Amino acid sequence: MKRAFAKGLRSQMTDAEHRLWYRLRAHRFLDLKFKRQAPIGPYVVDFVCLKYRLIVEVDGGQHAENAADRKRDARLTSEGYRVLRFWNDDVLKRTDVLLGEIARAVTLRQERTPLPARSACHPLPQGERGTRTRG
């Protein structure tokens, strides 16, 4: 149900969401993978980088002083996500500034994220691959 709802939202993105998605999609931003209108628990978030558990929300005026948004952010934060909220107008007029804020948030998350085990990062040297003979 959430997946179908999220899919519908993807076709109804605002101008601000389109602008930000153009910059975040296809690993264009810091070579990170972002998803748009992604279901997370009971919510559908505008953009998420799962690797660093970073959520970016682009909001219109209906979100000003919204208690439901505060509750939602608290729940997502308790699940280990960092939530950044930007106004539509700021996304349209100051896109590069907001991308700088997203980059800073990623940097902070990277500093807290442990590196994978060495064996997971580095494959065997070329000479050691496939050295078994077939019998």
KEMI-561414 format. One record per residue: residue in one letter; residue number from 1; x, y, z of N, C-alpha, C, O, CB in turn. Coordinates in steps of 0.2 Angstrom, whole numbers, m for minus. Glycine has a CB too. Layout:
// KEMI-561414
<node "A", NUM, <X, Y, Z>, <X, Y, Z>, <X, Y, Z>, <X, Y, Z>, <X, Y, Z>> ...
***
This chain:
// KEMI-561414
<node "M", 1, <4, m6, 0>, <0, 0, 0>, <4, 6, 0>, <3, 11, m4>, <m5, 0, 6>> <node "K", 2, <9, 7, 4>, <14, 12, 5>, <18, 13, m2>, <19, 19, m4>, <19, 12, 11>> <node "R", 3, <20, 7, m5>, <24, 8, m11>, <20, 11, m16>, <22, 15, m20>, <26, 1, m13>> <node "A", 4, <13, 9, m17>, <9, 12, m22>, <8, 19, m21>, <8, 23, m26>, <2, 8, m22>> <node "F", 5, <7, 21, m15>, <6, 28, m13>, <12, 32, m15>, <12, 38, m17>, <4, 29, m5>> <node "A", 6, <18, 29, m13>, <25, 33, m14>, <25, 33, m22>, <28, 39, m24>, <30, 29, m11>> <node "K", 7, <24, 28, m26>, <24, 29, m33>, <20, 34, m36>, <22, 38, m40>, <22, 22, m36>> <node "G", 8, <14, 35, m33>, <9, 41, m35>, <12, 47, m34>, <12, 52, m38>, <3, 40, m32>> <node "L", 9, <16, 48, m28>, <19, 54, m26>, <24, 56, m31>, <26, 62, m32>, <21, 54, m19>> <node "R", 10, <28, 51, m33>, <33, 53, m38>, <31, 56, m44>, <35, 60, m47>, <37, 46, m40>> <node "S", 11, <25, 55, m46>, <22, 58, m52>, <19, 65, m51>, <17, 68, m55>, <17, 53, m56>> <node "Q", 12, <19, 67, m44>, <16, 73, m42>, <21, 78, m39>, <19, 82, m35>, <10, 72, m38>> <node "M", 13, <27, 77, m40>, <32, 81, m37>, <31, 88, m38>, <29, 90, m44>, <39, 79, m39>> <node "T", 14, <33, 92, m33>, <33, 100, m34>, <39, 102, m38>, <43, 98, m39>, <32, 103, m27>> <node "D", 15, <38, 108, m40>, <44, 111, m44>, <50, 111, m40>, <56, 109, m42>, <43, 119, m46>> <node "A", 16, <50, 112, m33>, <56, 112, m29>, <58, 105, m28>, <64, 104, m28>, <54, 115, m22>> <node "E", 17, <54, 100, m27>, <56, 93, m27>, <59, 91, m34>, <65, 88, m33>, <50, 89, m26>> <node "H", 18, <57, 93, m39>, <60, 92, m46>, <67, 95, m46>, <72, 91, m48>, <56, 94, m52>> <node "R", 19, <68, 101, m44>, <74, 104, m44>, <79, 100, m40>, <85, 99, m42>, <74, 111, m42>> <node "L", 20, <77, 99, m34>, <82, 95, m29>, <83, 88, m32>, <89, 86, m31>, <79, 95, m22>> <node "W", 21, <78, 85, m34>, <79, 78, m37>, <84, 78, m43>, <88, 73, m43>, <73, 75, m39>> <node "Y", 22, <84, 83, m47>, <88, 83, m53>, <96, 83, m50>, <100, 80, m53>, <87, 89, m57>> <node "R", 23, <97, 87, m45>, <104, 87, m42>, <106, 81, m38>, <112, 79, m38>, <104, 93, m38>> <node "L", 24, <101, 77, m35>, <102, 72, m31>, <103, 65, m34>, <106, 60, m32>, <98, 71, m25>> <node "R", 25, <99, 65, m40>, <98, 58, m43>, <104, 56, m47>, <109, 59, m48>, <92, 59, m48>> <node "A", 26, <104, 49, m48>, <109, 46, m52>, <116, 47, m49>, <121, 48, m53>, <109, 48, m59>> <node "H", 27, <117, 47, m43>, <124, 48, m40>, <127, 55, m42>, <133, 55, m41>, <128, 42, m42>> <node "R", 28, <123, 60, m44>, <126, 66, m46>, <129, 70, m40>, <134, 74, m41>, <121, 70, m49>> <node "F", 29, <126, 69, m34>, <128, 73, m28>, <133, 69, m24>, <130, 64, m21>, <122, 75, m24>> <node "L", 30, <139, 70, m24>, <144, 67, m20>, <144, 59, m21>, <146, 56, m17>, <143, 68, m12>> <node "D", 31, <142, 57, m27>, <142, 50, m29>, <137, 46, m24>, <139, 40, m23>, <149, 47, m29>> <node "L", 32, <132, 49, m21>, <128, 46, m16>, <122, 44, m20>, <119, 47, m24>, <126, 51, m10>> <node "K", 33, <119, 38, m17>, <113, 36, m20>, <107, 38, m15>, <106, 37, m9>, <112, 28, m20>> <node "F", 34, <103, 42, m18>, <97, 45, m15>, <91, 42, m18>, <91, 40, m24>, <96, 53, m15>> <node "K", 35, <86, 40, m14>, <79, 38, m17>, <74, 44, m16>, <75, 48, m11>, <77, 31, m14>> <node "R", 36, <69, 44, m20>, <64, 49, m19>, <57, 46, m17>, <56, 40, m19>, <63, 53, m26>> <node "Q", 37, <53, 49, m14>, <47, 47, m11>, <47, 40, m9>, <44, 35, m12>, <41, 48, m17>> <node "A", 38, <51, 39, m4>, <53, 32, m2>, <49, 30, 5>, <49, 34, 9>, <60, 31, m1>> <node "P", 39, <46, 24, 5>, <43, 23, 11>, <48, 21, 16>, <52, 17, 15>, <38, 17, 10>> <node "I", 40, <47, 23, 22>, <51, 21, 28>, <46, 21, 34>, <43, 26, 36>, <57, 27, 30>> <node "G", 41, <45, 14, 36>, <40, 13, 41>, <33, 16, 39>, <31, 14, 33>, <42, 17, 48>> <node "P", 42, <30, 19, 43>, <23, 21, 41>, <23, 28, 37>, <18, 30, 35>, <19, 23, 47>> <node "Y", 43, <29, 30, 35>, <30, 37, 32>, <32, 36, 25>, <35, 31, 23>, <34, 42, 36>> <node "V", 44, <31, 41, 21>, <34, 42, 14>, <38, 48, 14>, <36, 53, 15>, <29, 42, 8>> <node "V", 45, <45, 47, 14>, <49, 53, 14>, <51, 56, 7>, <51, 52, 2>, <56, 52, 18>> <node "D", 46, <52, 62, 7>, <54, 65, 0>, <60, 62, m3>, <60, 60, m9>, <55, 73, 1>> <node "F", 47, <66, 62, 1>, <72, 60, m2>, <76, 56, 4>, <75, 59, 10>, <76, 65, m5>> <node "V", 48, <79, 51, 2>, <83, 48, 8>, <89, 45, 5>, <89, 42, m1>, <79, 42, 11>> <node "C", 49, <95, 45, 8>, <101, 42, 7>, <101, 37, 12>, <103, 38, 18>, <107, 47, 7>> <node "L", 50, <100, 30, 11>, <100, 25, 16>, <107, 23, 19>, <107, 22, 24>, <97, 19, 12>> <node "K", 51, <112, 24, 15>, <119, 23, 17>, <120, 27, 23>, <123, 24, 28>, <124, 24, 12>> <node "Y", 52, <118, 33, 23>, <120, 38, 29>, <114, 39, 33>, <114, 44, 37>, <123, 44, 26>> <node "R", 53, <108, 36, 32>, <102, 37, 35>, <100, 44, 36>, <99, 47, 41>, <102, 34, 42>> <node "L", 54, <100, 48, 30>, <99, 55, 29>, <93, 56, 25>, <92, 54, 20>, <105, 59, 26>> <node "I", 55, <88, 59, 28>, <82, 61, 25>, <81, 68, 23>, <83, 72, 28>, <75, 59, 29>> <node "V", 56, <79, 70, 17>, <78, 77, 15>, <71, 78, 14>, <68, 75, 9>, <83, 79, 10>> <node "E", 57, <68, 83, 17>, <61, 84, 16>, <60, 91, 13>, <64, 96, 15>, <57, 84, 22>> <node "V", 58, <56, 92, 8>, <55, 99, 5>, <48, 101, 6>, <43, 97, 4>, <57, 99, m3>> <node "D", 59, <47, 106, 10>, <40, 108, 12>, <37, 114, 10>, <41, 119, 8>, <40, 108, 20>> <node "G", 60, <31, 114, 9>, <27, 120, 7>, <24, 123, 14>, <26, 121, 19>, <21, 119, 2>> <node "G", 61, <21, 129, 13>, <18, 132, 19>, <14, 128, 23>, <13, 130, 29>, <14, 138, 16>> <node "Q", 62, <11, 123, 21>, <6, 119, 25>, <10, 116, 31>, <7, 113, 35>, <2, 114, 21>> <node "H", 63, <17, 115, 30>, <21, 112, 35>, <23, 117, 41>, <26, 114, 46>, <26, 109, 32>> <node "A", 64, <21, 123, 41>, <24, 128, 46>, <21, 126, 52>, <15, 125, 53>, <22, 135, 44>> <node "E", 65, <25, 125, 57>, <23, 124, 64>, <18, 118, 64>, <13, 118, 68>, <19, 130, 67>> <node "N", 66, <20, 113, 61>, <15, 107, 60>, <17, 101, 66>, <23, 99, 65>, <16, 103, 53>> <node "A", 67, <13, 100, 70>, <14, 95, 76>, <15, 88, 73>, <19, 84, 76>, <8, 95, 81>> <node "A", 68, <12, 86, 67>, <13, 80, 65>, <20, 79, 62>, <23, 73, 62>, <7, 79, 59>> <node "D", 69, <22, 84, 59>, <29, 84, 56>, <34, 83, 62>, <39, 79, 61>, <31, 90, 52>> <node "R", 70, <33, 86, 67>, <38, 86, 73>, <38, 79, 76>, <43, 76, 78>, <36, 91, 79>> <node "K", 71, <32, 76, 76>, <31, 69, 79>, <34, 64, 74>, <38, 59, 76>, <23, 67, 79>> <node "R", 72, <33, 65, 67>, <36, 61, 62>, <44, 61, 63>, <47, 56, 62>, <34, 63, 55>> <node "D", 73, <47, 67, 63>, <54, 68, 63>, <57, 65, 70>, <62, 62, 69>, <56, 76, 64>> <node "A", 74, <53, 65, 75>, <55, 62, 81>, <56, 55, 81>, <61, 52, 83>, <51, 64, 87>> <node "R", 75, <51, 52, 77>, <51, 45, 76>, <56, 42, 72>, <60, 38, 73>, <44, 42, 74>> <node "L", 76, <57, 46, 66>, <63, 44, 62>, <70, 45, 65>, <74, 41, 64>, <62, 49, 55>> <node "T", 77, <70, 50, 69>, <77, 52, 72>, <78, 46, 77>, <84, 44, 78>, <76, 58, 76>> <node "S", 78, <73, 44, 81>, <73, 38, 86>, <76, 32, 82>, <78, 27, 85>, <67, 37, 89>> <node "E", 79, <74, 31, 76>, <76, 25, 72>, <83, 26, 68>, <85, 22, 64>, <71, 24, 66>> <node "G", 80, <86, 32, 70>, <93, 33, 68>, <94, 37, 62>, <99, 38, 59>, <96, 26, 66>> <node "Y", 81, <89, 40, 59>, <89, 45, 53>, <90, 52, 56>, <88, 54, 61>, <82, 44, 49>> <node "R", 82, <93, 55, 51>, <94, 63, 52>, <89, 66, 47>, <89, 64, 41>, <102, 65, 51>> <node "V", 83, <85, 70, 49>, <80, 73, 45>, <82, 81, 44>, <82, 85, 49>, <73, 73, 48>> <node "L", 84, <82, 83, 38>, <83, 90, 36>, <77, 92, 32>, <75, 89, 28>, <90, 91, 31>> <node "R", 85, <75, 98, 34>, <69, 101, 31>, <70, 107, 28>, <74, 112, 31>, <63, 102, 36>> <node "F", 86, <68, 108, 22>, <69, 114, 18>, <63, 117, 15>, <58, 113, 13>, <74, 113, 12>> <node "W", 87, <62, 123, 15>, <56, 126, 12>, <57, 126, 4>, <62, 127, 1>, <55, 134, 14>> <node "N", 88, <51, 125, 1>, <51, 125, m7>, <54, 131, m9>, <58, 131, m14>, <43, 125, m9>> <node "D", 89, <53, 137, m7>, <56, 143, m9>, <63, 143, m9>, <67, 146, m13>, <53, 149, m5>> <node "D", 90, <66, 141, m3>, <73, 140, m2>, <76, 136, m7>, <82, 137, m10>, <75, 138, 5>> <node "V", 91, <73, 130, m9>, <76, 125, m14>, <76, 129, m21>, <81, 128, m24>, <71, 119, m14>> <node "L", 92, <71, 132, m22>, <71, 136, m29>, <75, 141, m30>, <78, 143, m35>, <63, 138, m30>> <node "K", 93, <77, 145, m24>, <81, 151, m25>, <88, 150, m22>, <93, 154, m24>, <78, 157, m21>> <node "R", 94, <89, 145, m18>, <96, 144, m15>, <98, 137, m15>, <101, 134, m10>, <96, 147, m8>> <node "T", 95, <97, 134, m21>, <98, 127, m21>, <106, 125, m19>, <107, 120, m16>, <97, 124, m29>> <node "D", 96, <110, 129, m22>, <117, 127, m20>, <119, 128, m13>, <123, 124, m10>, <122, 131, m24>> <node "V", 97, <116, 132, m9>, <117, 133, m2>, <114, 127, 2>, <117, 124, 6>, <113, 140, 1>> <node "L", 98, <108, 125, 0>, <105, 119, 3>, <109, 113, 1>, <110, 108, 6>, <98, 118, 0>> <node "L", 99, <112, 112, m5>, <116, 106, m6>, <122, 106, m1>, <125, 101, 1>, <118, 106, m13>> <node "G", 100, <125, 112, 0>, <130, 113, 5>, <128, 110, 12>, <132, 107, 15>, <133, 120, 5>> <node "E", 101, <122, 112, 14>, <120, 109, 20>, <119, 102, 20>, <121, 99, 25>, <113, 113, 22>> <node "I", 102, <117, 99, 15>, <116, 92, 14>, <123, 89, 14>, <124, 84, 18>, <112, 90, 8>> <node "A", 103, <128, 92, 11>, <135, 89, 11>, <138, 89, 18>, <141, 84, 20>, <139, 93, 6>> <node "R", 104, <136, 94, 22>, <139, 95, 29>, <136, 89, 33>, <139, 86, 37>, <137, 102, 32>> <node "A", 105, <129, 88, 32>, <126, 83, 36>, <129, 76, 34>, <129, 72, 38>, <118, 83, 34>> <node "V", 106, <130, 75, 27>, <133, 68, 25>, <140, 68, 29>, <142, 62, 31>, <134, 68, 18>> <node "T", 107, <144, 73, 29>, <151, 73, 32>, <150, 71, 39>, <154, 67, 41>, <154, 79, 31>> <node "L", 108, <145, 74, 43>, <144, 72, 50>, <142, 65, 50>, <145, 61, 55>, <139, 76, 53>> <node "R", 109, <138, 62, 46>, <136, 55, 46>, <142, 51, 45>, <143, 45, 48>, <130, 54, 41>> <node "Q", 110, <146, 53, 40>, <152, 48, 38>, <157, 48, 44>, <160, 42, 45>, <156, 52, 32>> <node "E", 111, <157, 53, 48>, <162, 53, 53>, <160, 48, 59>, <164, 45, 62>, <163, 60, 56>> <node "R", 112, <153, 47, 59>, <150, 42, 64>, <149, 35, 61>, <148, 31, 65>, <144, 45, 67>> <node "T", 113, <150, 34, 55>, <148, 28, 52>, <155, 24, 51>, <160, 26, 48>, <145, 29, 45>> <node "P", 114, <155, 18, 54>, <161, 14, 54>, <163, 11, 47>, <158, 10, 43>, <161, 8, 59>> <node "L", 115, <169, 11, 46>, <171, 8, 39>, <169, 0, 39>, <170, m3, 44>, <178, 9, 37>> <node "P", 116, <168, m2, 33>, <167, m10, 33>, <173, m13, 34>, <179, m11, 34>, <164, m12, 26>> <node "A", 117, <173, m20, 36>, <178, m24, 37>, <183, m24, 31>, <181, m23, 25>, <177, m31, 39>> <node "R", 118, <189, m24, 32>, <194, m24, 27>, <193, m29, 21>, <193, m28, 15>, <201, m25, 29>> <node "S", 119, <191, m35, 23>, <190, m40, 18>, <184, m38, 14>, <183, m41, 8>, <189, m47, 21>> <node "A", 120, <179, m35, 16>, <173, m33, 12>, <175, m27, 7>, <172, m26, 2>, <168, m30, 17>> <node "C", 121, <180, m23, 9>, <182, m18, 5>, <187, m20, m1>, <187, m17, m7>, <185, m12, 9>> <node "H", 122, <191, m24, 0>, <197, m26, m4>, <196, m33, m7>, <197, m38, m3>, <203, m25, m1>> <node "P", 123, <195, m34, m13>, <195, m41, m16>, <202, m43, m16>, <207, m40, m15>, <192, m41, m23>> <node "L", 124, <202, m50, m17>, <209, m53, m18>, <213, m50, m24>, <210, m48, m29>, <208, m61, m19>> <node "P", 125, <219, m49, m23>, <223, m47, m29>, <222, m51, m35>, <220, m57, m34>, <231, m47, m27>> <node "Q", 126, <223, m48, m40>, <221, m52, m47>, <225, m59, m47>, <222, m63, m50>, <223, m48, m53>> <node "G", 127, <231, m59, m45>, <235, m65, m46>, <232, m71, m41>, <234, m77, m42>, <242, m64, m44>> <node "E", 128, <228, m69, m36>, <226, m74, m32>, <219, m77, m34>, <216, m81, m31>, <226, m72, m25>> <node "R", 129, <216, m74, m39>, <209, m76, m41>, <210, m82, m45>, <214, m82, m50>, <205, m70, m44>> <node "G", 130, <205, m87, m44>, <204, m92, m49>, <211, m96, m50>, <212, m99, m55>, <202, m90, m55>> <node "T", 131, <215, m97, m44>, <221, m101, m45>, <220, m108, m44>, <224, m112, m46>, <226, m98, m40>> <node "R", 132, <214, m110, m42>, <212, m117, m42>, <212, m121, m48>, <209, m118, m53>, <206, m119, m38>> <node "T", 133, <215, m126, m49>, <214, m130, m56>, <208, m134, m56>, <206, m137, m51>, <220, m134, m57>> <node "R", 134, <205, m135, m62>, <199, m139, m62>, <201, m146, m63>, <206, m148, m66>, <195, m137, m68>> <node "G", 135, <197, m151, m60>, <199, m158, m60>, <196, m162, m64>, <197, m168, m65>, <199, m160, m54>> 
***
